[in-house]
Amino acid sequence: MENPEKEKQQEIKARKAVMWSQLIEIGLNFALYLAIPLFAFIYAGKWLDAKYNHKYFVIIGIFLALGLSTYLIYKKIKAIKDLMDK
């Protein structure tokens, strides 16, 4: 039988490794949650600006993208919090 102290240290190392991988995953998700809507809505705004000869669609697209990104990030944080509470 192994030393209980050694088992505890191995468990702590395993938890730290899982925690770091989850933090990396969260960071990448946040980056994608910001980048994809911004790109899509800005592209659509530029297309609408060119079609209707206005300059407001890009600005509207940026605000819509930021709103959607905020909502997606909120949902992800809430899911993580629910997992941690279990």
Secondary structure, DSSP 8 states (H G I E B T S, - for coil): ---HHHHHHHHHHHHHHHHHHHHHHHHHHHHHHHHHHHHHHHHHHHHHHHHHT-SSHHHHHHHHHHHHHHHHHHHHHHHHHHHHH-
